[in-house]
Amino acid sequence: MNFQIDAENERIASEAARLAAGFDDDYWSEHDTRHEFPWEYYDAFARGGWLGVLVPPEYGGSGLGVSAAGTLLRTVAASGGAMNAASTLHLSIFGMGPVIHHGSEAMKQKYLPPTATGELHVSFGVTEDDAGTDTSRIRTHAVRDGDGWVANGKKVWNTKAQQAHKILLLARTTPREECERPYDGMTLFLADLDRKYCEVREIPKLGRNAVNSNEVFVNDLPISNDDVVGEVGRGFYHLLDGINPERIVIAAEAVGIGRRAVEVARKYACERIVFDRPIGANQAISHPLADSHSELEAADLLWQKAAWAYDTGAGNIGALANMAKFRAGEAGFRACDRALQTLGGFGYAREYHVERYWRESRLMRIAPISQEMALNFVAEHVLELPRSY
């Protein structure tokens, strides 16, 4: 077993850190406060070709795999941008996975090159407020209409829908009660996010406000048959090539945010003098930070193992992706919480930015799947315990 850092990933981390360094904490604080999309940052990474890290070379990308994508996103999350920086990029990076693996050749030729250059913005349209984590009960539906389809329904938590040109829309095309299995009968569309048929409303939220989250109301949206991703009725299973990489890169981002928070707290603990000595000399300060450092190191290894499994097709990818997301989400938030505690009252002040890391890291314990559902997956599919829901 070789734990030597891959030379390509080391190069990715170095270059991503160099680019991200051009956008400091104040840049991100201002964009977060104003709810303003960070176009300068996005364009810098697009010009560098980083949005095509998963896109195969024949479509203009580098085809490096989830391990490389995770390395990139862990690095930018460890910058002052935290989850805002990562979310600006990550949907463009992993979101087109179902198209890469299941799209027609014509679809790949049309949509993957502008994905790689950053010209095409796509939003994920899966979650619904009345279905929650039970995706089999989504109500958004699409019916045949001549040579195409017409879709109706509502989606929530659509990231970057304000900027998106297309939406990866999961819709029922066969009623659930007519299907042999609950997750059959859903179809995935790479549909136009046409504002004549779609209303997009931003959701006010706790953090990560430079990148919008939205409700999308779909009203008689016409969809070309050419925009069906993979097979009709198999959309949920095709979606897994977006869901599992998402959980893996979210884990990498959680590690990055946690490392940023620990470093800020470490520096403060070395410089802050109380009772004639730095507060870092007190074990009440040093032990929690040391504990978080070790937790982040362990979580870092776990997401890398999950990425390796996905890239090579080895192991139980779903289980590893869920475990990585769970462990990294816990470790990342705990690191940010401990960093805030280390800074005391200043941790609560916006000036020091730790409160922003804390707000953004809290999301990792909810999205893209709750911690409880991640444990349900492991309990059922790894430990073979009875299904609890």
Buried (B, 14 or more C-beta within 10 A) or exposed (E): EEEEEBEBBEEBBEBBBEBBEEBEBEBBBEBBEEBEBBEEBBEBBBEBBBBBBBBBEEBBBBBBBBBBBBBBBBBBBBBBBBBBBBBBBBBBBBBBBBBBEBBBEEBBEBBBBBBBBBEBBBBBBBBBEEBEEEBBEBBBBBEEEEEBBBBBBBBBBBBBBBBBBBBBBBBBBBEBEEBEEBBBBBBBBBBBBBEEBBEBEBEEEEBBBBBBBBBBBBEEBBBEEEBBBBEBBBBBBBBBBBBBBBBBBBBBBBBBBBBBBBBBBBEBBEEBEEEEEBBBEEEEBBEBBEBBBEBBEEBBBBBBBBBBBBBEEEEBBBBBBBBBBBBBBBBBBBBBBBBBBBBEEBBEEEEBBBBBBBBBBBBBBEBBBBBEBBBBBBBBBBEEEEEEE
